[in-house]
Amino acid sequence: MEPSLNVLGGPLQPCSTDPMTGFYRDGCCNTGPDDHGSHTVCVIVDAEFLAMSRYLGNDLTTPRPEFRFPGLKPGDRWCLCAARFLQAAGELAAPQVVLESTHARAVDIVPLELLRRHAVPAQN
């Protein structure tokens, strides 16, 4: 298997291991044929985004141990579904994006320019 690339064309960098993120729970925003939600955008969540997500029916703050999900708090990094990021941007509630940790496949759904507008430097 070839290494995953980020939206900048370089190697995909880890998004978060605390909390452990990614569709495959490998700390990276890797994707594959089973990832129907395209969990490819590495974001730094904030209170506004978490409130919007909860309002839309996806509570990301409540722990769900049965899914190995600890619940998120502002400042956590998370591999977000590309369509949810696009929706949040339309609602003016998009979180910050870590481009180096955002999978290249994210641009199948979200324009690169929109990701760049919300970008911050990688924080390792």
C-alpha positions as CSV (number, residue, x, y, z in Angstrom):
1,M,0.0,0.0,0.0
2,E,1.3,3.5,-0.9
3,P,1.6,6.1,1.8
4,S,-1.3,8.5,2.2
5,L,-0.8,12.1,1.0
6,N,-2.2,15.3,2.5
7,V,-3.9,18.1,0.6
8,L,-0.5,19.8,0.1
9,G,0.9,16.8,-1.7
10,G,3.2,15.7,1.1
11,P,3.0,12.7,3.4
12,L,-0.1,12.6,5.6
13,Q,0.8,13.7,9.1
14,P,-0.9,12.4,12.3
15,C,-4.0,14.3,13.4
16,S,-4.4,13.1,17.0
17,T,-3.6,10.2,19.2
18,D,-5.1,11.8,22.3
19,P,-8.0,11.5,21.6
20,M,-7.3,8.7,19.1
21,T,-8.9,9.8,15.9
22,G,-9.4,8.6,12.3
23,F,-11.9,6.3,10.7
24,Y,-9.4,3.5,11.4
25,R,-8.5,4.9,14.8
26,D,-4.9,5.1,13.8
27,G,-4.4,8.8,14.7
28,C,-4.5,9.8,11.0
29,C,-7.2,10.9,8.7
30,N,-6.7,7.9,6.4
31,T,-9.6,6.8,4.3
32,G,-10.6,3.8,2.3
33,P,-13.6,2.1,0.6
34,D,-15.3,1.4,4.0
35,D,-15.1,5.1,5.0
36,H,-18.4,6.3,3.6
37,G,-18.3,9.5,5.6
38,S,-14.9,10.5,4.3
39,H,-13.3,11.3,7.7
40,T,-10.5,13.1,6.0
41,V,-10.4,16.7,7.4
42,C,-8.1,17.2,10.4
43,V,-9.7,19.9,12.5
44,I,-9.2,21.6,15.8
45,V,-12.6,21.7,17.3
46,D,-14.0,24.7,19.2
47,A,-17.1,25.3,21.3
48,E,-19.0,26.9,18.4
49,F,-18.5,23.9,16.1
50,L,-19.3,21.4,18.9
51,A,-22.5,23.2,19.7
52,M,-23.5,23.2,16.0
53,S,-22.7,19.5,15.6
54,R,-24.8,18.7,18.7
55,Y,-27.7,20.8,17.4
56,L,-27.5,18.9,14.1
57,G,-27.8,15.6,15.9
58,N,-24.1,14.5,16.1
59,D,-23.1,15.0,19.7
60,L,-19.3,14.9,19.7
61,T,-18.9,15.9,23.4
62,T,-20.5,12.9,25.1
63,P,-18.2,9.9,25.6
64,R,-19.2,6.7,23.8
65,P,-16.9,4.0,25.1
66,E,-18.6,1.3,23.0
67,F,-17.3,3.1,20.0
68,R,-13.9,3.9,21.6
69,F,-15.0,7.6,21.5
70,P,-13.9,9.7,24.5
71,G,-16.0,12.8,23.7
72,L,-14.3,16.0,22.5
73,K,-13.6,19.3,24.1
74,P,-12.5,22.6,22.5
75,G,-8.9,22.4,21.4
76,D,-9.0,18.6,20.5
77,R,-7.9,17.6,17.0
78,W,-10.3,15.2,15.2
79,C,-10.7,13.7,11.7
80,L,-14.0,15.2,10.6
81,C,-16.3,14.0,7.8
82,A,-15.6,16.3,4.8
83,A,-19.3,16.9,4.2
84,R,-19.8,18.0,7.8
85,F,-16.9,20.4,7.4
86,L,-18.4,21.8,4.3
87,Q,-21.8,22.2,6.1
88,A,-20.1,23.9,9.1
89,A,-18.4,26.3,6.7
90,G,-21.8,27.2,5.2
91,E,-23.1,27.9,8.7
92,L,-20.0,30.0,9.5
93,A,-19.0,27.6,12.2
94,A,-16.1,25.7,10.5
95,P,-13.3,24.7,12.9
96,Q,-9.6,25.3,12.1
97,V,-8.0,22.8,9.7
98,V,-4.5,21.3,9.9
99,L,-3.7,20.9,6.2
100,E,-0.6,18.7,6.8
101,S,-2.9,16.2,8.5
102,T,-5.9,16.5,6.1
103,H,-6.1,13.6,3.6
104,A,-5.8,14.5,-0.1
105,R,-9.2,12.9,-0.7
106,A,-10.9,15.7,1.3
107,V,-10.8,17.8,-1.9
108,D,-13.2,15.4,-3.5
109,I,-15.8,17.1,-1.3
110,V,-14.3,20.3,0.0
111,P,-12.5,22.8,-2.3
112,L,-8.9,23.3,-1.3
113,E,-9.3,27.0,-1.1
114,L,-12.0,26.6,1.5
115,L,-9.7,24.3,3.6
116,R,-6.8,26.9,3.2
117,R,-9.1,29.7,4.5
118,H,-9.5,27.8,7.7
119,A,-5.9,26.5,8.0
120,V,-3.5,26.7,10.9
121,P,0.0,25.4,11.0
122,A,0.4,21.8,12.2
123,Q,0.9,21.5,15.9
124,N,2.9,18.5,16.7
